[in-house]
Amino acid sequence: MSLTTQAIAFFNELPFVPPLFSTSMGDAMVHLAPQSDGRVIIKWLASISRGSGRAALTTIVEAADRHKIGLELTARPQRPAGSGKQMTPEELETFFAGFGFFVTGRDEGGFAFMMRLPTP
C-alpha cells in the first residue's frame, strides 16, 4: 500500500515509535493503521497512566488537522494497561465525541463506529 504525502507527513510528525506507537515516555500506546485513501484508523489506544490516553489522542488529532487526515475508530472498551479506568461504551463515545468524532454506525456487538473529519 502506498501512503499519501499527507499521511507520510502526519506519521512523521507524531512523537510515537512504531509499530505499536508508544509515546516517548511510554505512558500510552496506540495502533494506527494508515489507509491508501489517506484516512487513518485508530485500531486501539491504551493508556498506561491516567490522562496519557487523552494526551496521546490530542497529539494525534492536532497532527491530523494540520495534515487534513480523517480518523476512524470503533469505540470498544478495553482493559486498562495501567492506572487508567475501563470506560463503558457510552463513556468512550462521549470521550471521543469531545475530540470531534461522531457515530457513523454500530458493529454486531453494538459498539460505535466513529469518524472525525479534519478541522481547519
C-alpha positions in Angstrom: 0.0 0.0 0.0 1.3 3.4 -0.8 0.6 6.3 1.5 -0.4 9.8 0.5 2.0 12.6 1.0 -0.3 14.0 3.7 -0.3 10.6 5.6 3.5 10.4 5.5 3.8 14.0 6.8 1.2 13.1 9.5 3.1 10.0 10.7 6.5 11.8 10.6 5.2 14.5 12.9 3.9 12.1 15.6 6.2 11.6 18.6 5.5 7.9 18.7 7.7 4.9 18.0 6.3 2.2 15.6 5.0 -0.4 15.1 2.7 -0.1 18.2 3.2 3.6 18.6 4.3 4.5 22.1 4.7 7.9 23.5 8.3 8.9 24.3 7.6 8.4 28.0 5.9 5.1 27.3 2.7 6.1 29.1 0.4 5.4 26.2 0.3 3.2 23.2 -1.7 3.4 20.1 -2.1 1.2 17.0 -2.6 3.4 13.9 -3.5 1.9 10.6 -3.0 4.1 7.5 -5.3 3.6 4.6 -4.4 4.1 0.9 -7.1 6.8 0.6 -5.4 8.9 3.3 -7.6 8.1 6.2 -6.1 6.7 9.4 -7.8 4.1 11.6 -7.1 4.1 15.3 -7.2 0.4 16.0 -6.7 0.8 19.7 -5.4 3.3 22.3 -4.1 2.1 25.6 -3.5 4.5 28.5 -0.7 3.3 30.8 -1.1 6.2 33.3 -4.3 8.2 33.9 -4.6 11.1 31.4 -2.0 9.8 29.0 -4.6 8.5 26.5 -6.2 11.9 26.3 -2.7 13.5 25.8 -1.9 11.0 23.0 -5.2 11.5 21.3 -4.8 15.3 21.5 -1.4 14.9 19.7 -2.9 12.7 17.0 -6.0 14.9 16.4 -3.9 18.1 16.2 -1.5 16.5 13.7 -4.5 15.0 11.7 -5.9 18.5 11.4 -2.7 20.0 10.2 -2.3 17.4 7.5 -6.0 17.1 6.7 -6.3 13.5 7.7 -9.6 11.8 8.6 -9.6 9.5 11.6 -11.8 6.5 12.3 -12.2 4.1 15.2 -14.5 1.7 16.9 -15.4 2.8 20.5 -14.9 -0.6 22.1 -13.8 -0.6 25.8 -10.5 -2.3 26.6 -9.0 -3.3 29.9 -6.6 -0.5 31.0 -2.9 -1.3 30.7 -2.1 0.7 33.9 -3.8 3.0 36.3 -6.5 4.1 33.8 -10.1 3.1 34.3 -12.0 0.9 31.9 -14.7 3.1 30.3 -18.2 1.9 29.4 -19.1 2.1 25.7 -21.2 5.2 26.4 -18.3 6.9 28.2 -16.0 6.1 25.3 -18.4 7.6 22.8 -18.6 10.7 24.9 -14.8 10.9 25.3 -14.2 10.6 21.5 -17.1 13.0 20.7 -15.1 15.6 22.8 -12.4 15.3 20.1 -14.9 15.8 17.2 -15.6 12.1 16.5 -19.2 11.2 15.5 -21.0 7.9 15.3 -21.4 6.5 11.8 -22.8 3.1 12.6 -22.5 0.2 15.0 -20.9 -3.3 14.8 -22.6 -6.6 15.8 -21.8 -6.0 19.4 -23.4 -2.5 19.4 -20.1 -0.7 19.6 -20.0 2.6 17.8 -18.1 3.1 14.6 -16.9 6.7 14.8 -15.1 9.1 12.5 -13.5 12.5 12.7 -13.1 14.9 9.7 -10.1 17.2 9.9 -11.0 20.8 11.0 -9.2 23.9 9.7 
